């Protein structure tokens, strides 16, 4: 947990326009309720770093870049890959903590990397190649383009009647699993 005072040490180093945009979007540090949307990951006026530390390693869940609050219903979520959307206070605090307090030598991202891809496209002003590492079988690790992986998932799961029927047999849980799969693929 990061105190407001500690976060303020990092926040004040930002450009004035960035600070203004973050406060307009997410409230003043450490985050405030705006339009009935709770502050992103603030507990007892402290910013939560969603992770656990094991000796000299820390495993974190990447903070949501464009969401705040406990529901994701289109009313709460901002456009996740909008390059104009400033990060939440929790997003900034998590990475400043990893860099400055934990003093990580390396950060390994495991996930969809949508934000990373968006940033690379914005900086380079061109398309960015994205790849997927399939490590389900460590004896047969495969690297595919993200486009090939999306086609593979669509073909083997999303458009596969047997998979769909299997999910339907699980009722609401199956529907939820289908929704998660579609969300992970198409963001």
C-alpha positions as CSV (number, residue, x, y, z in Angstrom):
1,X,0.0,0.0,0.0
2,X,1.3,3.4,-0.9
3,X,0.4,6.4,1.2
4,X,-0.9,9.5,-0.4
5,X,2.1,11.4,0.8
6,X,4.5,8.9,-0.8
7,X,2.6,8.9,-4.1
8,X,2.6,12.7,-4.1
9,X,6.4,12.6,-4.3
10,X,6.1,10.9,-7.6
11,X,3.0,12.8,-8.8
12,X,4.5,16.2,-8.4
13,X,7.3,15.3,-10.8
14,X,4.8,14.9,-13.7
15,X,4.2,17.6,-16.3
16,X,1.5,20.1,-15.3
17,X,-0.8,19.1,-18.2
18,X,-0.4,15.4,-17.3
19,X,-1.3,16.0,-13.7
20,X,-4.3,18.1,-14.7
21,X,-5.6,15.4,-17.1
22,X,-5.1,12.6,-14.5
23,X,-7.1,14.6,-11.9
24,X,-9.9,15.5,-14.3
25,X,-10.2,11.8,-15.3
26,X,-9.5,10.0,-12.0
27,X,-9.9,12.7,-9.3
28,X,-7.1,14.1,-7.0
29,X,-4.5,11.7,-5.6
30,X,-4.9,9.0,-4.4
31,X,-8.1,8.9,-6.5
32,X,-11.6,10.1,-5.9
33,X,-15.1,8.9,-6.6
34,X,-16.3,10.6,-9.8
35,X,-19.8,10.2,-11.2
36,X,-20.6,7.4,-8.7
37,X,-17.5,5.5,-9.8
38,X,-15.2,4.6,-6.9
39,X,-11.5,5.5,-7.0
40,X,-9.3,2.8,-8.6
41,X,-7.8,0.5,-5.9
42,X,-7.8,3.0,-3.0
43,X,-8.2,1.5,0.5
44,X,-8.0,3.6,3.7
45,X,-6.7,6.6,1.6
46,X,-3.8,4.4,0.3
47,X,-3.2,3.1,-3.2
48,X,-3.1,-0.7,-3.4
49,X,-0.3,-2.4,-5.2
50,X,-2.0,-5.6,-6.4
51,X,0.8,-8.1,-5.9
52,X,2.8,-10.2,-3.5
53,X,6.5,-10.1,-2.7
54,X,8.6,-13.2,-2.3
55,X,12.1,-12.3,-1.1
56,X,13.7,-10.4,-4.0
57,X,10.8,-11.1,-6.5
58,X,7.4,-9.5,-6.7
59,X,4.4,-10.8,-8.7
60,X,1.8,-8.2,-9.5
61,X,-1.4,-8.1,-11.4
62,X,-1.1,-5.3,-13.9
63,X,-3.3,-2.4,-12.8
64,X,-6.3,-1.6,-15.0
65,X,-5.3,1.2,-17.3
66,X,-8.8,2.5,-18.2
67,X,-11.1,1.3,-15.4
68,X,-11.9,2.2,-11.9
69,X,-14.4,0.7,-9.5
70,X,-15.7,-2.8,-9.0
71,X,-17.9,-3.1,-12.1
72,X,-17.2,-3.1,-15.8
73,X,-20.5,-2.3,-17.5
74,X,-19.5,0.3,-20.1
75,X,-20.6,3.1,-17.7
76,X,-17.4,2.7,-15.6
77,X,-14.8,1.5,-18.2
78,X,-12.9,4.1,-20.2
79,X,-11.5,3.1,-23.6
80,X,-8.7,0.8,-22.5
81,X,-6.4,1.4,-25.5
82,X,-7.1,5.1,-25.9
83,X,-3.6,6.7,-26.2
84,X,-5.1,10.0,-24.9
85,X,-6.5,8.5,-21.7
86,X,-4.2,9.1,-18.7
87,X,-3.3,6.2,-16.4
88,X,-5.1,5.9,-13.1
89,X,-3.2,6.9,-10.0
90,X,-2.9,3.2,-9.1
91,X,-1.3,2.4,-12.5
92,X,1.3,5.1,-12.0
93,X,1.9,4.3,-8.4
94,X,2.4,0.6,-9.1
95,X,5.1,1.1,-11.7
96,X,6.8,3.9,-9.7
97,X,6.8,1.6,-6.7
98,X,8.3,-1.3,-8.7
99,X,11.0,1.0,-10.2
100,X,11.8,3.3,-7.2
101,X,11.0,1.4,-4.0
102,X,11.3,-2.3,-5.0
103,X,14.1,-1.3,-7.4
104,X,13.3,-4.0,-10.0
105,X,16.0,-4.8,-12.5
106,X,13.5,-6.4,-14.8
107,X,9.7,-6.3,-15.4
108,X,8.1,-9.3,-17.2
109,X,4.6,-8.7,-18.5
110,X,2.4,-11.7,-18.9
111,X,-0.9,-10.9,-20.6
112,X,-2.4,-9.3,-23.7
113,X,0.0,-6.3,-23.8
114,X,-2.6,-4.2,-25.4
115,X,-1.4,-1.0,-23.6
116,X,2.2,-1.8,-24.5
117,X,1.3,-2.4,-28.2
118,X,-0.7,0.9,-28.2
119,X,2.2,2.8,-26.8
120,X,4.6,1.3,-29.3
121,X,2.3,2.2,-32.2
122,X,1.9,5.7,-30.9
123,X,5.6,6.3,-30.5
124,X,6.7,4.7,-33.8
125,X,3.7,6.0,-35.8
126,X,3.5,2.7,-37.5
127,X,2.1,-0.8,-37.0
128,X,3.9,-3.0,-34.5
129,X,4.4,-6.7,-34.8
130,X,2.9,-8.6,-31.9
131,X,3.6,-12.2,-31.0
132,X,2.1,-14.9,-28.8
133,X,4.2,-17.5,-27.0
134,X,2.2,-20.8,-26.5
135,X,3.9,-22.5,-23.6
136,X,1.1,-25.0,-22.7
137,X,3.5,-27.9,-23.6
138,X,7.1,-26.9,-22.6
139,X,8.4,-29.6,-25.0
140,X,6.7,-27.9,-27.9
141,X,6.8,-24.1,-27.3
142,X,5.4,-22.3,-30.3
143,X,5.6,-18.6,-31.2
144,X,2.8,-17.2,-33.4
145,X,1.8,-13.8,-34.6
146,X,-1.0,-12.4,-32.6
147,X,-3.2,-12.5,-35.7
148,X,-2.5,-16.2,-36.1
149,X,-3.3,-16.9,-32.4
150,X,-6.6,-15.0,-32.7
151,X,-7.5,-17.1,-35.7
152,X,-6.5,-20.3,-33.9
153,X,-8.7,-19.5,-30.9
154,X,-11.6,-18.4,-33.0
155,X,-11.3,-21.7,-35.0
156,X,-10.7,-24.1,-32.2
157,X,-13.0,-22.5,-29.6
158,X,-15.2,-19.5,-30.5
159,X,-16.4,-21.1,-33.7
160,X,-16.3,-24.7,-32.6
161,X,-19.8,-26.1,-32.0
162,X,-18.4,-28.8,-29.6
163,X,-16.6,-26.3,-27.5
164,X,-19.7,-24.0,-27.4
165,X,-22.0,-26.9,-26.5
166,X,-19.6,-27.9,-23.7
167,X,-19.6,-24.4,-22.3
168,X,-23.5,-24.3,-22.5
169,X,-23.7,-27.4,-20.3
170,X,-22.0,-25.4,-17.6
171,X,-24.8,-22.8,-17.6
172,X,-23.8,-19.4,-16.3
173,X,-20.2,-20.4,-15.6
174,X,-19.9,-21.6,-19.1
175,X,-21.3,-18.4,-20.4
176,X,-18.9,-16.5,-18.2
177,X,-16.0,-18.5,-19.5
178,X,-17.0,-17.8,-23.1
179,X,-17.3,-14.1,-22.4
180,X,-13.9,-14.1,-20.8
181,X,-12.3,-15.9,-23.7
182,X,-13.9,-13.4,-26.2
183,X,-12.8,-10.5,-24.1
184,X,-9.2,-11.7,-23.9
185,X,-9.0,-12.2,-27.6
186,X,-10.8,-9.1,-28.8
187,X,-10.1,-6.8,-25.8
